[in-house]
Amino acid sequence: MELLFFIAFLLVFLGIDIYILRVYHRLLKSTLSKRVFQYLYVIFGIIAYVGVINIYLLRFVLKNESFNASIFKNITTGVFISFFIFKILLALYLFNYDIYRYIKYIYLIIKRKKGEKKVTLKERRKFIGQLGLLAASVPFASMIYGISKGKYRYTVKNVNLKLKNLPDAFKGFKIVHISDVHAGSFDSKEDVQRGIDLINAQNPDAVFFTGDLVNNDAREITEYVDVFKSINSKFGKFSCLGNHDYGDYKDWGTKEAKEQNMQLLFQQHEKMDFQLLNNESRRIHKDGAFIDIVGVENWGSLGRFPKIGDLDKALTNTENDSFKILMSHDPTHWDEKVLEHQTHIDLTLSGHTHGMQFGIEIPGFKWSPSKFIYPRWAGLYEEKNQFLYVNRGFGFLGFPGRVGIWPEITVIELS
């Protein structure tokens, strides 16, 4: 069944190619422009076909068990996705234009009176073709940048947060928040190290990681353990689990194998000096005062995500009036459980959405398709004197790149 579907997909893919190339063979009058377009189209097309064939072979034929992506896989996959979207946009544009031409042609035939000049189908206008090519090329070029540079374009977001319940001893306390590493998607240890160096350059008092260390397999992070271990923090590094950390998206064969993977993941956190909080808390002491750090396992309101987080259990060893920072991977947990909880939680840190790795952010404005799924998808939110910060993610998943929504290192200074 998979093979038949794959062949059908390739035939449709090829049909779109033939349609677009024939259209622009007629539209482009200059021999040079015609050749440039055809050469570029064929080059990207070959890479795209290699990408989709590689995905099929790894997924269905070889059943590949490799733990980390390669540069080859990420580039071919990224070009395939980018070129696929380019072709779909361009083909839809041209197809709609052709429908308009034929409807107008038929209408003129019906309207034509006896003795009038014969109606002919008008040629496609060069300007219309150029406009369509430009419109489809903008997102394509953005996505090519996203897979080549954007995925490691780490951006520091600085947030000054005023909190009434904060002990005086913690005024000026600096937090670094990262989320969604997805180590199995990385293809450059050097680029990841740049991100870690940027974290250390912030001189954090504490570091918080809010889940999805891996895509599926705990072994994905093995070659990056030393990199993340090198993160410096005066008062510790704390972490919680995300939905991908449980290995639910992989066939393990046996329950024992899946459990062994989970135990290895716990060990990886320990090797990186991350204090993993599974429905539990820790306390940071400073100059005779303290704040509570709370971590829950994954809890998401959407049906396909685990609902394992137990906020009541996590708060067992905390005091009702103490200042609390909660790590909870999925921001929907904040709306569904945190805001309605009888215990006040001053600041919740989440991730999960990645900002869908695609969108627009300029001063005073941000937009991503992620907003149609998650009302709170990136940045700072406040309600009932409680704050939520949703990190855009340190890594990437699925599409091996980022467009407009860059990988984020959040620096929150408490005051």
C-alpha positions in Angstrom: 0.0 0.0 0.0 2.8 2.4 0.9 4.6 1.7 -2.4 1.4 2.3 -4.5 0.8 5.6 -2.6 4.4 6.6 -3.2 4.3 5.9 -6.9 1.0 7.8 -7.2 2.6 10.7 -5.3 5.6 10.7 -7.7 3.4 10.7 -10.7 1.4 13.7 -9.5 4.7 15.4 -8.6 6.0 14.7 -12.1 2.7 15.9 -13.7 3.0 19.2 -11.9 6.6 19.6 -13.1 5.6 19.0 -16.8 2.7 21.5 -16.5 4.9 24.3 -15.0 7.8 23.7 -17.4 5.5 23.7 -20.5 3.8 27.0 -19.3 7.1 28.8 -18.8 8.6 27.4 -21.9 6.0 29.4 -23.8 5.9 32.4 -21.5 9.6 33.1 -21.3 10.6 34.6 -24.6 14.3 35.2 -23.9 16.5 32.2 -24.5 18.7 33.1 -21.5 15.8 33.5 -19.0 14.2 30.3 -20.3 17.4 28.4 -19.8 18.1 29.9 -16.3 14.6 29.0 -15.2 14.7 25.5 -16.6 18.2 24.7 -15.2 17.3 26.0 -11.7 14.0 24.1 -11.8 15.6 20.9 -12.8 18.4 21.2 -10.2 16.0 21.9 -7.3 13.7 19.2 -8.7 16.4 16.5 -8.7 17.3 17.4 -5.0 13.6 17.3 -4.2 13.1 13.9 -5.8 16.2 12.6 -4.0 14.7 13.9 -0.8 11.3 12.2 -1.1 12.8 9.0 -2.3 15.3 9.0 0.6 12.4 9.6 3.1 10.5 6.7 1.6 13.5 4.3 1.7 14.4 5.2 5.3 10.8 5.1 6.5 9.3 2.1 4.7 12.0 0.0 3.1 15.1 0.2 5.3 13.2 1.0 8.5 16.2 3.1 9.4 17.0 3.2 13.2 19.6 6.0 13.0 19.3 8.3 16.0 20.4 11.6 14.4 19.8 13.4 11.2 22.6 14.0 8.7 23.3 17.2 6.6 22.3 15.2 3.5 19.0 14.1 4.9 18.1 17.6 6.3 19.1 19.4 3.0 17.2 17.0 0.7 14.2 16.8 3.0 14.2 20.6 3.4 14.5 21.2 -0.4 11.8 18.7 -1.0 9.3 20.4 1.4 10.3 23.9 0.1 10.1 22.9 -3.6 6.8 21.0 -3.0 5.2 24.2 -1.5 6.7 26.3 -4.3 5.3 24.0 -7.0 1.9 23.7 -5.4 1.6 27.5 -5.0 2.7 28.1 -8.6 0.6 25.4 -10.1 -2.5 26.5 -8.3 -1.9 30.1 -9.5 -1.4 29.0 -13.1 -4.3 26.6 -13.0 -6.7 29.2 -11.8 -5.5 31.6 -14.4 -5.9 28.9 -17.1 -9.5 28.2 -15.8 -10.2 31.9 -16.2 -8.8 31.9 -19.7 -10.9 28.9 -20.8 -14.1 30.2 -19.2 -13.7 33.5 -21.0 -12.9 31.6 -24.2 -16.1 29.5 -23.9 -18.2 32.5 -23.0 -17.0 34.4 -26.1 -17.7 31.4 -28.3 -21.3 31.2 -26.9 -21.7 35.0 -27.3 -20.2 35.1 -30.8 -22.8 36.0 -33.5 -22.9 34.6 -36.9 -20.5 36.3 -39.3 -18.3 37.6 -36.5 -14.6 36.9 -36.4 -13.6 33.5 -35.1 -12.8 33.4 -31.3 -9.4 32.2 -30.4 -8.0 31.2 -27.0 -5.8 34.0 -25.8 -2.2 33.3 -24.9 -1.1 33.5 -21.3 0.1 37.0 -20.5 3.8 37.2 -19.7 3.2 39.6 -16.8 0.8 37.2 -15.2 3.3 34.4 -15.4 6.1 36.6 -13.9 3.8 37.7 -11.1 3.0 34.1 -10.2 6.6 33.1 -10.3 7.6 36.0 -8.0 4.8 35.1 -5.5 5.8 31.5 -5.3 9.5 32.3 -5.2 9.3 34.4 -2.0 8.3 31.6 0.4 10.6 29.2 -1.5 13.6 31.5 -1.0 12.7 32.0 2.7 12.5 28.3 3.3 15.8 27.6 1.6 17.3 30.2 3.9 15.5 28.5 6.8 17.1 25.2 6.1 20.6 26.6 5.5 20.9 29.3 8.1 17.6 30.0 9.9 17.5 26.7 11.9 20.7 27.8 13.9 20.0 31.5 14.0 19.8 31.7 17.8 18.0 34.7 19.1 18.1 36.1 22.6 14.7 37.4 23.9 15.1 39.6 27.0 12.2 39.9 29.4 12.1 42.1 32.5 9.4 40.7 34.8 8.0 42.5 37.8 6.4 40.0 40.3 4.8 41.1 43.5 5.6 37.9 45.4 9.3 37.8 44.6 11.6 37.8 47.8 13.9 40.8 47.9 17.0 38.5 47.8 16.0 37.4 44.3 15.5 40.8 42.7 17.7 40.9 39.6 17.8 37.1 39.5 18.5 36.1 35.9 16.8 33.0 34.3 17.7 31.4 31.0 14.8 29.4 29.5 15.2 27.0 26.6 12.9 24.4 25.3 12.4 21.7 22.5 16.0 20.7 21.7 14.9 17.8 19.5 18.5 16.5 19.4 17.7 13.9 16.7 17.2 16.7 14.2 20.6 18.3 14.6 23.2 18.0 11.9 25.9 20.3 13.2 27.5 20.0 16.6 29.5 23.2 16.0 26.3 25.2 15.4 24.6 23.8 18.5 27.7 24.7 20.5 27.3 28.3 19.3 23.8 28.3 20.9 25.2 27.0 24.1 28.0 29.6 24.1 25.3 32.2 23.7 23.5 30.8 26.7 26.6 31.0 28.8 27.3 34.6 27.6 24.1 35.6 29.4 25.7 34.6 32.8 22.5 33.0 34.1 21.7 32.4 37.8 19.5 29.4 36.8 18.7 27.6 33.6 15.3 26.0 32.9 14.7 23.5 30.1 11.0 22.7 29.4 11.0 19.4 27.6 11.4 17.5 24.3 15.1 16.8 24.6 14.8 14.2 21.8 12.5 13.3 19.0 12.0 9.7 20.0 15.1 7.9 21.2 17.2 8.8 24.2 20.4 7.9 22.2 19.8 11.0 20.0 21.3 13.3 22.7 24.4 11.1 23.4 26.8 13.0 21.1 25.5 16.3 22.5 25.7 15.5 26.2 29.0 17.2 26.6 27.7 20.3 24.8 24.7 20.7 27.1 26.7 19.7 30.2 28.9 22.8 29.4 26.0 25.2 30.2 27.0 27.2 33.3 24.5 28.2 36.0 25.1 29.5 39.5 22.1 27.9 41.1 21.5 24.9 39.0 19.9 23.6 35.8 16.4 22.3 35.9 14.3 20.3 33.4 11.0 18.6 32.7 9.7 16.2 30.1 7.9 16.9 26.9 5.6 14.7 24.8 8.4 13.5 22.5 10.6 12.3 25.4 8.3 9.3 26.2 9.2 7.6 22.9 5.5 7.3 22.0 6.1 8.0 18.3 8.4 4.9 17.7 7.6 1.2 17.6 9.9 -0.3 20.3 8.8 -3.9 19.8 8.4 -4.5 23.6 7.5 -2.6 26.7 10.8 -3.5 28.2 12.7 -1.8 25.3 10.6 1.4 25.7 11.2 1.4 29.4 14.9 1.0 28.9 14.9 4.0 26.6 13.1 6.0 29.3 15.7 5.1 31.9 18.5 6.1 29.5 16.8 9.4 29.0 16.8 10.0 32.8 20.5 9.1 32.8 21.2 11.6 30.0 19.6 14.4 32.0 21.8 13.5 35.0 24.9 13.4 32.8 24.2 16.9 31.6 23.7 18.0 35.3 20.0 18.8 34.6 17.8 18.2 37.6 14.8 16.5 36.0 11.6 17.3 37.9 8.9 14.7 37.3 5.9 16.0 39.3 8.2 17.3 42.0 9.9 20.4 43.2 13.3 21.8 44.3 14.1 24.9 46.3 16.7 27.6 45.5 18.1 29.4 48.6 19.7 32.8 48.4 20.6 35.2 51.3 18.2 33.6 53.7 15.2 33.5 51.3 14.0 30.9 48.8 11.9 30.2 45.7 10.3 26.9 44.7 11.1 25.3 41.4 8.3 23.0 40.3 8.3 20.6 37.3 5.4 18.5 35.9 5.5 15.7 33.4 3.7 16.4 30.1 0.1 17.5 30.1 -1.6 18.7 27.0 -5.3 19.5 26.3 -5.2 18.2 22.7 -6.2 14.5 22.6 -3.0 13.1 21.0 -0.7 14.3 23.8 0.1 12.6 27.1 -1.8 13.8 30.2 0.7 12.6 32.8 1.5 15.8 34.6 0.3 15.9 38.2 0.3 19.5 39.5 -1.0 18.6 43.0 1.7 16.0 43.5 4.4 18.4 42.2 3.3 21.1 44.7 3.3 18.7 47.7 6.5 20.0 49.3 5.9 23.7 48.5 4.2 26.4 50.6 1.0 28.1 49.5 2.5 31.6 49.7 6.0 30.8 48.4 7.2 32.2 45.1 7.0 29.5 42.5 8.3 28.9 39.0 6.6 26.0 37.2 8.1 24.1 34.3 5.3 22.6 32.1 6.1 21.7 28.5 2.6 22.3 26.9 1.2 25.8 27.3 -2.4 24.5 27.3 -1.7 23.1 30.8 -1.5 26.7 32.0 -5.1 27.5 30.9 -6.6 24.1 31.9 -4.9 23.4 35.2 -2.6 26.2 36.5 -4.9 29.2 36.3 -7.7 27.3 38.0 -5.5 25.8 40.7 -6.0 27.0 44.3 -2.3 27.4 44.7 -0.9 30.6 43.1 2.0 30.0 40.7 3.9 33.1 39.9 5.6 32.1 36.6 5.1 29.1 34.3 7.6 28.3 31.6 6.5 26.3 28.6 7.5 25.5 25.0 6.0 22.8 22.7 4.6 25.0 19.9 7.9 25.9 18.2 5.9 28.9 16.8 5.4 26.2 14.1 8.9 27.3 12.9 7.3 29.6 10.5 5.8 33.1 10.8 6.5 36.8 10.9 7.9 38.7 13.8 8.6 42.5 13.7 8.5 45.0 16.6 4.9 45.2 17.8 3.6 42.4 15.6 3.9 38.6 15.5 2.0 36.0 13.5 2.3 32.3 12.9 -0.1 29.5 11.8 0.5 28.2 15.3 -2.0 30.7 16.7 -4.8 28.7 15.1 -4.0 25.7 17.3 -2.5 27.4 20.4 -4.0 30.7 21.7 -0.8 31.1 23.7 2.0 30.1 21.2 5.0 32.4 21.8 6.1 35.0 24.3 4.7 36.4 27.6 1.1 36.1 28.8 -0.5 37.4 32.0 -3.8 36.5 33.7 -4.9 36.6 37.3 -1.5 38.0 38.4 0.1 34.9 37.0 2.6 34.8 34.1 3.2 32.3 31.3 6.2 32.4 29.0 6.1 30.2 25.9 9.6 29.6 24.4 9.8 29.3 20.6 12.2 26.3 20.9 15.9 25.8 20.6 15.8 23.1 17.9 13.5 22.0 15.1 11.4 19.1 14.1 9.8 17.8 10.8 10.8 20.7 8.5 14.6 21.0 9.1 14.6 24.7 9.2 13.0 27.9 10.6 11.5 30.8 8.7 10.8 34.0 10.6 10.4 32.2 14.0 14.0 31.8 15.0 15.4 29.4 17.7 15.1 31.1 21.0 17.1 31.7 24.1 14.9 33.5 26.7 16.5 35.6 29.4 14.1 36.6 32.1 15.2 39.0 34.8 13.1 39.0 37.9 12.3 42.2 39.7 
